[in-house]
């Protein structure tokens, strides 16, 4: 059986290009804070073991988010705008998580950073499951394997590029916007 030609990325449907972009940045969300997370928590007076908990809660949130929002997508997939609303719900978790992560510094609360990372994990896991389900229902069958592989590549690139993007924030000087401090520690949260 002759090999099928792979789809040309320049001819991908617009939704596939958007999914690739979103998956890359969702996976970057995990590792973007890694270069600054330990000193950020230390600045708030957290014990060293709290770093492990804060990293783990993101992973746990990602697992729960993938399961929950994947289920929610299936429940609402037949409703008009149902999949869009589920995706917006995941994004709202990410926004709330990022806000909590940044505000943790102002309120000197490592637990707030912990909760923020958990919500950000819900966002990334949920967003990726919704995007995968959307792709499975909208891609032509003969392109499904290639599209899935390309989304996986974007995920791996996001995980590996996250620390590089996070390291760029170490060059950020400290700014004060009212009572909010914007610096190398809060910058990644604001970026997300």
PEZI-V440261 format. One record per backbone hydrogen bond with DSSP energy under -1.0 kcal/mol. CO is the residue of the C=O (numbers start at 1). NH is the residue of the N-H. If there is no record, write none. Layout:
co: [CO	CO]
nh: [NH	NH]
//
This chain:
co: [8	9	13	14	15	16	17	18	19	20	21	22	23	24	25	28	33	33	36	37	38	39	41	42	47	48	49	50	51	52	53	55	56	57	58	59	60	61	62	63	64	65	66	67	68	69	70	71	72	76	79	81	82	83	84	85	86	87	88	89	90	91	92	93	94	95	96	97	98	99	100	102	103	104	109	110	111	112	113	114	115	116	117	118	119	120	121	122	123	124	125	126	127	128	129	130	131	132	133	134	135	140	143	144	145	146	147	148	149	150	151	152	153	154	155	156	157	158	161	162	163	164	167	168	169	175	177	180	182	183	186	187	188]
nh: [11	12	17	18	19	20	21	22	23	24	25	26	27	28	29	32	36	37	40	41	42	43	46	45	50	51	53	54	55	56	57	59	60	61	62	63	64	65	66	67	68	69	70	71	72	73	74	75	76	79	82	85	86	87	88	89	90	91	92	93	94	95	96	97	98	99	100	101	102	103	104	105	107	109	113	114	115	116	117	118	119	120	121	122	123	124	125	126	127	128	129	130	131	132	133	134	135	136	137	138	139	143	147	148	149	150	151	152	153	154	155	156	157	158	159	160	161	162	165	166	167	168	170	171	172	182	180	177	175	187	190	191	192]
//
